[in-house]
Amino acid sequence: MSAQTRMVTVNGLDMQIVEQGQGPLLVLCHGWPELSYSWRHQIPALVAAGYRVVAPDMRGYGGTSAPDAIDAYTIHHLVGDIVALVAALGESSAVIVGHDWGANVAWHCAMFRPDIFPAVATLSVPLRRRGAVRPLDALTQQGVTTFYWQYFQTPGTVEAEFARDWDHALRAVYYGSGLSLTLKPGRGMVEDAKIPDRPPAWIDDQEIAHYVREFARTGLRGGINWYRNIDRNWELTAPWQDARIRQPALFIAGSRDPVITGLIGERAVQTMEQIVPGLRGKIIIEGAGHWIQQERPDEVNAALIEFLKGL
């Protein structure tokens, strides 16, 4: 059976999902700025390995509803969407897999509802300890004022920058062409990016065009609102201070990913076992960047399948 795209009603949303296969349920959560399409290389491989695979367009993205209110995108909403999705699919449990912001959702699914999510695999974003102060305050206290999280806080700013030229903006983000997570004062995220003549080997013009069409249609606001809840999420997760994820877990990232080599990621990767005692593997793929499941699908698929077979 080929992959099917359909709508399901979950947690007050109309959620568009891609679904294929039979067997134990796997839910694949994408990040920013991506779509369920970002799992196109994983779905057939995981189906062939014997799983029922479901990849949603997450809240605010693609074919899924995008509420207007900024505070409709907290970590409680995002986890609640996946909990409701599992139920809507007629299942009582699922292995949760996430990349980028989807990794953060996956970690918190495992943390909040271990009864539903007996195992978790994440790509690119390690689980970080809940700090003593709000994350944006912590950046300011470190003297950081131009980190991209901070730039994203003002409604409309990054949305307008990307909308001026979707093709340029998304190529800049996906290519990583000199793109820094710490911006130049007074400058946007992608306006100064130099785009190479050819895409990198892992993505072609047709695939980029798919993302461009979708984001030109939906805009960026829904996905950016996830970032506008970073401090609110810190407040909401207070009851899980120092919580541990004890179910089986896997982490995969690229050695060239700025998320694990930069301001907030390197130490988190080094110390992850302290808060994820169930961690069964920490795989760093040499030479790979942030878009790991698209850049190095064979290695990611093999690692995921080996992890799943060992559960």
C-alpha positions as CSV (number, residue, x, y, z in Angstrom):
1,M,0.0,0.0,0.0
2,S,1.4,3.4,-1.0
3,A,1.5,6.3,1.5
4,Q,-1.9,8.0,2.0
5,T,-2.4,11.7,2.9
6,R,-5.5,12.4,5.0
7,M,-7.0,14.6,7.7
8,V,-7.7,13.7,11.3
9,T,-9.2,15.8,14.0
10,V,-7.0,16.0,17.1
11,N,-6.9,18.4,20.1
12,G,-9.2,20.9,18.4
13,L,-7.1,20.9,15.1
14,D,-7.5,19.5,11.7
15,M,-4.2,17.7,11.3
16,Q,-2.9,16.5,7.9
17,I,-0.9,13.3,8.1
18,V,1.0,11.0,5.8
19,E,0.4,7.4,6.7
20,Q,1.7,4.1,5.5
21,G,2.3,0.5,6.6
22,Q,1.1,-1.9,9.2
23,G,2.5,-2.9,12.5
24,P,3.6,-1.1,15.7
25,L,3.0,2.7,15.4
26,L,5.8,5.2,14.8
27,V,5.0,8.9,14.8
28,L,7.5,11.2,13.1
29,C,7.6,14.8,14.2
30,H,9.3,17.4,11.9
31,G,10.9,20.7,13.0
32,W,11.3,24.3,11.7
33,P,10.9,25.2,8.9
34,E,9.8,21.8,7.6
35,L,6.8,19.5,6.9
36,S,5.9,15.9,7.0
37,Y,7.6,15.8,3.6
38,S,10.9,16.0,5.5
39,W,10.5,12.3,6.4
40,R,10.1,11.2,2.7
41,H,13.3,9.1,2.9
42,Q,12.4,7.4,6.2
43,I,8.7,6.4,5.7
44,P,9.3,3.7,3.0
45,A,12.3,2.3,4.9
46,L,10.4,2.1,8.2
47,V,7.3,0.6,6.5
48,A,9.5,-2.1,4.9
49,A,10.9,-2.9,8.4
50,G,7.4,-3.7,9.6
51,Y,6.0,-0.5,11.1
52,R,2.9,1.6,10.7
53,V,4.4,5.1,10.1
54,V,2.5,8.4,10.5
55,A,4.1,11.7,9.8
56,P,1.9,14.8,10.6
57,D,2.2,18.3,9.5
58,M,2.7,19.7,12.9
59,R,0.5,22.5,14.5
60,G,0.9,25.6,12.4
61,Y,2.4,23.9,9.4
62,G,1.3,22.7,5.9
63,G,-2.1,21.2,5.8
64,T,-2.7,21.4,9.6
65,S,-4.6,24.1,11.4
66,A,-2.6,27.2,12.4
67,P,-4.4,28.9,15.4
68,D,-3.9,32.7,15.6
69,A,-3.0,33.0,19.2
70,I,0.7,32.9,20.1
71,D,0.0,31.0,23.3
72,A,-1.7,28.3,21.3
73,Y,1.7,26.8,20.5
74,T,3.1,25.9,24.0
75,I,4.8,22.6,24.6
76,H,1.6,21.4,26.3
77,H,-0.4,22.0,23.0
78,L,2.3,20.3,20.9
79,V,2.5,17.2,23.1
80,G,-1.3,17.2,23.4
81,D,-1.6,17.1,19.6
82,I,0.5,13.9,19.4
83,V,-1.2,12.2,22.4
84,A,-4.5,12.9,20.6
85,L,-3.2,11.7,17.3
86,V,-2.2,8.3,18.8
87,A,-5.8,8.0,20.1
88,A,-7.3,9.1,16.8
89,L,-5.3,6.4,15.0
90,G,-6.9,3.8,17.3
91,E,-3.7,3.0,19.1
92,S,-2.8,3.2,22.8
93,S,1.0,3.7,22.3
94,A,3.6,4.7,19.8
95,V,7.3,5.1,19.4
96,I,7.9,8.8,19.0
97,V,10.6,10.2,16.6
98,G,11.4,13.8,16.2
99,H,13.8,16.2,14.4
100,D,14.7,19.8,15.4
101,W,11.7,21.3,17.2
102,G,10.0,17.9,16.6
103,A,12.8,16.4,18.8
104,N,11.8,18.8,21.6
105,V,8.2,17.6,21.2
106,A,9.3,14.0,21.2
107,W,11.4,14.4,24.4
108,H,8.5,15.9,26.2
109,C,6.1,13.3,24.9
110,A,8.3,10.7,26.5
111,M,8.7,12.8,29.7
112,F,5.0,13.7,30.1
113,R,3.4,10.5,29.0
114,P,5.7,7.5,29.3
115,D,2.5,5.4,29.4
116,I,1.8,6.3,25.8
117,F,5.4,6.6,24.4
118,P,7.5,3.6,25.5
119,A,10.5,4.7,23.4
120,V,11.8,7.9,21.9
121,A,14.3,8.7,19.1
122,T,15.4,12.2,18.4
123,L,17.5,13.9,15.7
124,S,19.7,17.0,16.1
125,V,18.3,18.5,19.3
126,P,19.4,16.9,22.6
127,L,17.3,17.1,25.7
128,R,18.5,20.0,27.9
129,R,18.1,20.5,31.6
130,R,15.5,23.0,32.6
131,G,17.5,26.0,33.7
132,A,17.2,28.1,36.8
133,V,15.9,31.1,34.8
134,R,13.9,31.7,31.6
135,P,15.9,30.8,28.5
136,L,15.6,34.3,27.0
137,D,16.7,35.9,30.3
138,A,19.6,33.5,30.4
139,L,20.8,34.6,27.0
140,T,20.6,38.3,28.0
141,Q,22.5,37.6,31.2
142,Q,25.3,36.0,29.1
143,G,25.4,39.2,27.1
144,V,23.8,37.7,24.0
145,T,21.3,40.0,22.2
146,T,21.3,38.8,18.6
147,F,20.7,35.0,18.9
148,Y,18.0,33.9,16.4
149,W,15.6,33.0,19.2
150,Q,15.6,36.6,20.2
151,Y,15.1,37.8,16.6
152,F,12.1,35.6,16.3
153,Q,10.3,37.1,19.3
154,T,8.8,40.2,17.6
155,P,5.6,39.2,15.7
156,G,5.8,39.8,12.0
157,T,9.5,40.5,11.7
158,V,11.0,37.2,10.5
159,E,7.7,36.4,8.7
160,A,8.1,39.5,6.5
161,E,11.8,38.8,5.9
162,F,11.1,35.2,4.6
163,A,8.0,36.3,2.6
164,R,10.0,38.7,0.6
165,D,11.6,35.8,-1.3
166,W,10.6,32.3,-0.1
167,D,13.0,30.6,-2.5
168,H,16.0,32.6,-1.3
169,A,15.0,32.3,2.4
170,L,14.5,28.5,2.4
171,R,17.6,27.8,0.3
172,A,19.6,30.0,2.8
173,V,18.3,27.9,5.7
174,Y,18.6,24.5,4.1
175,Y,21.9,25.1,2.5
176,G,23.3,26.6,5.6
177,S,25.4,28.9,3.3
178,G,27.3,30.9,5.9
179,L,24.2,31.1,8.0
180,S,24.8,31.8,11.7
181,L,22.4,31.3,14.6
182,T,23.8,34.5,16.0
183,L,22.8,37.4,13.7
184,K,24.6,40.6,12.8
185,P,23.1,43.5,14.8
186,G,20.3,45.1,12.9
187,R,20.2,42.4,10.2
188,G,17.8,39.6,9.5
189,M,18.4,35.9,9.4
190,V,18.7,35.3,5.6
191,E,19.0,38.7,3.9
192,D,22.8,38.6,3.6
193,A,23.0,34.9,2.8
194,K,24.9,34.0,-0.4
195,I,23.2,31.2,-2.2
196,P,25.4,28.7,-4.2
197,D,24.6,28.1,-7.8
198,R,23.7,24.4,-7.1
199,P,21.9,22.8,-4.2
200,P,23.8,20.4,-2.0
201,A,23.6,16.8,-3.0
202,W,20.9,15.9,-0.5
203,I,18.2,18.1,-1.9
204,D,17.2,19.1,-5.4
205,D,15.4,22.1,-7.0
206,Q,12.1,20.1,-7.2
207,E,12.2,19.3,-3.5
208,I,13.0,22.8,-2.5
209,A,10.1,24.0,-4.7
210,H,7.7,21.7,-2.7
211,Y,8.7,23.6,0.5
212,V,8.5,27.0,-1.2
213,R,5.0,26.3,-2.4
214,E,3.8,25.2,1.0
215,F,5.3,28.0,3.0
216,A,4.3,30.6,0.4
217,R,0.7,29.4,0.9
218,T,0.7,29.1,4.7
219,G,3.3,31.7,5.8
220,L,5.7,31.3,8.6
221,R,3.8,32.6,11.6
222,G,2.5,29.2,12.9
223,G,6.0,27.6,13.1
224,I,7.6,30.8,14.5
225,N,5.0,30.9,17.3
226,W,6.7,27.8,18.7
227,Y,9.7,30.0,19.4
228,R,7.6,32.7,21.0
229,N,6.6,30.2,23.7
230,I,10.2,29.4,24.8
231,D,9.9,31.3,28.1
232,R,6.3,30.2,28.6
233,N,7.4,26.6,28.2
234,W,10.0,27.1,30.9
235,E,7.2,28.1,33.2
236,L,4.9,25.3,32.2
237,T,7.5,22.6,32.7
238,A,8.3,23.5,36.3
239,P,6.5,20.3,37.6
240,W,9.0,18.2,35.6
241,Q,12.1,19.9,37.0
242,D,14.9,17.3,37.0
243,A,12.6,14.7,35.5
244,R,14.4,11.7,33.9
245,I,13.5,9.8,30.7
246,R,14.0,6.2,31.6
247,Q,12.4,4.5,28.6
248,P,14.7,3.4,25.7
249,A,16.0,6.4,23.8
250,L,18.3,7.1,20.8
251,F,19.9,10.4,19.7
252,I,21.3,11.1,16.2
253,A,23.0,14.2,15.0
254,G,25.5,15.5,12.4
255,S,29.0,16.5,13.5
256,R,28.6,19.8,11.6
257,D,25.2,20.7,13.1
258,P,25.4,24.1,14.8
259,V,22.7,23.0,17.3
260,I,25.1,20.5,18.9
261,T,28.3,22.5,18.4
262,G,27.2,26.0,19.4
263,L,25.9,28.1,22.2
264,I,23.4,25.7,23.8
265,G,24.0,22.2,22.4
266,E,27.5,20.9,23.0
267,R,27.3,20.4,26.8
268,A,23.8,19.0,26.5
269,V,25.0,16.2,24.2
270,Q,27.9,15.5,26.5
271,T,25.7,15.2,29.6
272,M,22.5,13.7,28.1
273,E,22.9,10.4,29.9
274,Q,22.3,12.1,33.2
275,I,18.8,13.1,32.4
276,V,18.1,10.3,29.8
277,P,19.3,7.2,31.7
278,G,17.4,5.1,29.1
279,L,19.8,6.4,26.3
280,R,20.9,3.4,24.2
281,G,22.8,5.2,21.6
282,K,24.3,8.6,20.8
283,I,25.2,8.6,17.1
284,I,27.2,11.5,15.6
285,I,27.4,11.2,11.8
286,E,30.6,12.7,10.6
287,G,30.4,15.5,8.1
288,A,26.6,15.8,8.3
289,G,24.7,19.0,9.1
290,H,21.4,19.8,10.7
291,W,19.0,18.3,8.1
292,I,20.2,14.9,9.1
293,Q,17.4,12.6,8.0
294,Q,17.4,14.3,4.5
295,E,21.2,14.6,4.3
296,R,22.1,11.1,5.3
297,P,19.0,9.0,5.1
298,D,20.6,5.6,4.8
299,E,22.6,6.0,8.0
300,V,19.7,7.5,9.8
301,N,17.3,4.8,8.7
302,A,19.7,2.0,9.6
303,A,20.2,3.5,13.1
304,L,16.5,3.9,13.7
305,I,15.7,0.4,12.5
306,E,18.4,-1.1,14.7
307,F,17.1,0.8,17.7
308,L,13.5,-0.3,17.0
309,K,14.4,-3.9,16.5
310,G,16.1,-3.9,19.9
311,L,13.0,-2.7,21.8
